[in-house]
């Protein structure tokens, strides 16, 4: 009965956005680095993803940023990974400093979050004695190209551009940590929600400065969430008949959390894995797979199960309970 209640509530909340657009399926080979023959775009992307995983440290490497600008609490810098969309190439952050004993949290919002999203969470982190930097994801809010009304270029049926967008997000996070380190911070955590959770885990696996990471909504595979979740039904419409889930999973493996779990082994990093029991965007079986993998690999972690759904986790009182749990965890472990 409770499951049915949340299903109907989640469906209702997911349909509030009336500007979803079914875009064309595109391989998007032009968005991945050159050097791989492009006669067959499917094989090209499969090979690219294989190499990206095999050389993931190099894949997420970058040139240091030199053009930091802080005006009030608004931080900007040029993304080390340039895209063909000039507006997207300027990274925007909102800085929330406090007396934190050298501790700071990098905060990554969810897909299609507006410019005000997660500001309250950053203020709550301040109340817990933690400084925060809220970072805009690629193609979101102030980074959104003029032709968009949603952050469709971050996650879309253009496979190569989606690969590039998540890679850019990870690199932007590492660059933001450089700036925070330059401000004198010594202890670093990262907190990501939904697609931000995926970015946060990949960043944690590729940056030794991060000792605590909070994954708010978890899944083993990027492709499976897109294929099965109610938030991405319009994306699946474009994918079906053009690519199998198996191939999509392989192509999007470099932007999936699962391949990087083993990189966390032996690092002593601590994770909070948050999942909702009635989540129809991040199906619970995919969340449970993450929890099992962390347990089997002996990774240090805690779990927090919300008795609500994906969208309802942002609704009172669930959002307050969730925010408190995440802030308390970081304060205790960082």
N, C-alpha and C positions, 0 to 999 in steps of 0.2 A: 504493500500500500504506500509506504514512504517512498519507495523507488518510483512508483507511478506519479506521485505528487511532484517529486523533483524533476522527473522527465518532462512533465507538462510545463513546469516553471522554467526550466532551462530552454525548452523550445520557444517559449514566449519571449524570453530575454534575447535569445539569439536572433529572433526575427525583427527586433526593434530597428536594426540597421537595414534600411531599404535601399542603400546605394551599392550593394554588392553587384559586381559585374562579372559575367562569365567571359573570360578572355581567351584568346586563341592559344592552343597548344603550340609551344615552340621549344626546340631543343636548346637553343641559346648557346651554341658552341662559341659564338663570338664573344661571350662574356667570360670565358675561361682563358688562361694564358696560352700563348702559342706554343708550338713545338710538337703537337700531336697531329698526325694526318687526319683530315676532316672529310674523307670520302663518304664515310658512314657515320652520321652524327651520334647514333646510339653507341656504336663501338668507341667512338672518340670520347664520349663522356664517361663510359665505363672505364676506359683506360686512364683518363684524367683522374677520376676518383680513386682508382687503385693507387696511382702514384701519390696523390695528395695524402692519403692515409699512411702510405709507406714512409713519406717524408713530412710528417705533419708539423714538426718543429720549423722546418724551412717554409712550409706552406703558410704558417701563421707568423712568419718573421716580417719585419718592417723597418723602414728608415725612421730615425728619431724625428719627432716633431720639434719645430723651432718657433712657431708663430702663435704661442699661447696668448690669449687675451682674456682678462677677467675684468668685467665691468659690473660693479655691484656684486651680485651673486651669479651672474651669467658668464659662463666660460665658453669660449669658442676656440677651435683650432682646426687646421686642415687635416682631413683624414689621410693617413699614409697610403691608403689604397684608393687611388683616383678612379672614378667611374665616368661614364659619358654624360652624367647628369650633374652639372656644376653646383646646383643648390644642395644636392645630397653630399657633396664633398666637404662641406663645412659641418663639423661636429658641434653640437650644442649640449651644454651641461648646466645644471642648476646646482650651485654649491651651498651646502648647509653646514657651516663650521660651528663647532661648539668646543668647550673644554673637555676633550676626550682622551687625554693621556696618550696621544699618538695613534689613536684608533680611528679608522675610517671605513665606510661601507660604500661600495660602488653599486648603485641601484639601477636595474634595467626593467623597464615596464613591459607590458604585454603588447601583442600585435594590435595595431590601430589605436593605441593609447594616444590621447591628445596631449597637448603641451602641459596641461595641468595635472595629468595623471601621476600618481605616486608621490606628489608633493606632501600630502598628509603623512604618508609613511616616512618620508625623510624627516619631517618634524617630530614624529614619534621616536625615531632613532635618536634625535637630539635629546629628547626627554630621558632616554636611556643612557645618556652620556656618550653618544657615538656621533661623530661627524659623518656627513653623507654627501655624495655627488650623484645626482640623478642624470643619467646620460640618455639622450635621444637615440633611438635605433635608426639605422639607415632607412631613408624614405619616409620617416615619420615627422609629424608636426612641422617644425621650422626647416626640416630637410626635405620636405615633400615637393617634388617637381610640380609645376603649375598645372600640368595636364591631369593630375590625380586628385581625387577627393578621399581616397583611402590609400593605405600603405601597400598597395598591390604589388609593387616591385620588390618588396621584401620577401614575399611568399606568393608565388604565382605558378601557373602552368608553363612558364618559361624556366626550364630546368637550370640552364647555365646561369641566368641572372639570379636565381634563388641561391645557388651555390656561392656566387660572388657576394651577395648581400650579407649572408651569415658570416662568411669569412671576413668581410669588411667590419662587421659588428665586433667580432673577436679582436681584430687588430686595433680598432678604436678603443676598446676596453683596455688593452695593454698600454696604449698611448696615454689614456687617461690616468692609469696607475703611475706612469712616469711623472705626470704633473703633480699628482698627490704626493708622491715621494719627494718631489722638489719642494713641497710645502712643509716638509718636516715630519710627515706621518711615517710610522714604523710598523704598524700592524694593520693588515688589509683583509677585508672580507668583501664578498660579492653576493648580491641578492638579485635573483631574476625571476620574473613571473611569466608563465606560459612560454612563448618563443624566447623571451628574455631568460628563462630558466635554462633553455638549451644553450644559448650563448654563454651564460654564466658558467655552466659546467665545462664547456670546451675551453673557455678562458682559464678556469682554475687548473685544468689539466696542462696548460701551456704557459703558466706564469707562477714561478716558485714563490713570489711574494704573497700570493693569496693563501692563507692558512685556514680560512673558514669560507664555506660556500653554502648558500641557502637556495634550494631548488623548489620554487613554488609552482607546482604542477610538473609532473615528471613522466617521461616516456623513454623507452629504449630507442625507438626509431622515429625520425622526423617524418618519413614517408607514410608510416602507418597512421600517424595522427591526422595527416592531411587526407588520407584515403578514407578513414573511418569516422572522423570527428564531425560534429554538426556545424562547427564554426567554419569549416572549409568545404562545405557541400558544393559551392559554386566552383571551387578549384577542381574538385574531383570530376565534375561534369565535363570539363575540358580535357582531363587526363584519360578518362575511360575510352577505350577503343584505340588509343594512340600508344599506350605503354602499359605493361603489366606492373602490378604492385611489386613483384620480385625485382624487375629491372629498376623501377623507381627507387626502391630501397637501396639497391647497390649504388646507383648514381648519386643519391643524396646521403650516402654513408658518411662522407666527411663532415656533414653538418648534423649528424646524429650523435647523441650522447654515448651510446653503447660502445663504440670502438675505443673510446678514451678512458673507460673505467680502469683498464690495466695500467694506464699511465699514472693513475692516482695511487696505485699500490706502492707502499713504502715511503710515501711522502708525508705521512702523519697529518694530512689535512683532515678537517672535520666538516661533515655535511649534515644539513637538516633537509630531509626529503619529505616534502609536503604533497599530499595527494587527497583528492576529494572522493568520497565513497560513491557519489552519484554523478560522476563526471562523464558527460557525453561528448566532450571535446577531446579530452585525453583519457581514452577508455581505461578503466581500472586494471584490466589484465596487463596492459603495457606498463602501468605504474608499478604493479606488483613485480613485474620482471626486473625493473630497476632495483627495487628493494632486495630481491633475491640475489641479484648480481653483486650488490654491495656486501651483502652478508657472506656470500660464498667466497668473495675475494678478500674478506677480512678488512674492508675499508671502514674507517671510523665514521659512524653516522648515527643519527637519531631519526625517528620518523614521527610525523604528525598527520593524523588522518582527520580530515574535516567531514562532518556529517552534513554535507551539502553537495552542490554541484560546482561546475566550472564558473559559470557566470554568477551564480548565487554566492560564491566565495567573496565577491566584491560588494555584496549587499549586507546591510546591518541586520543582525548583529554579527554575522559570520566574519565580516571584514575586520571588525574590532578584535575578535578572538584571534584571527589569523595574524593580524599585525602585531598584537601583543606577544604571541608565541614566537614569531620570527625575531622580533627585537630582543626579547629575553634570551633567546638562544645565542644570538651574536654577542650580547653583553657577557654571557657566562663563558663563552669559548674563545673570544678574541683577546 
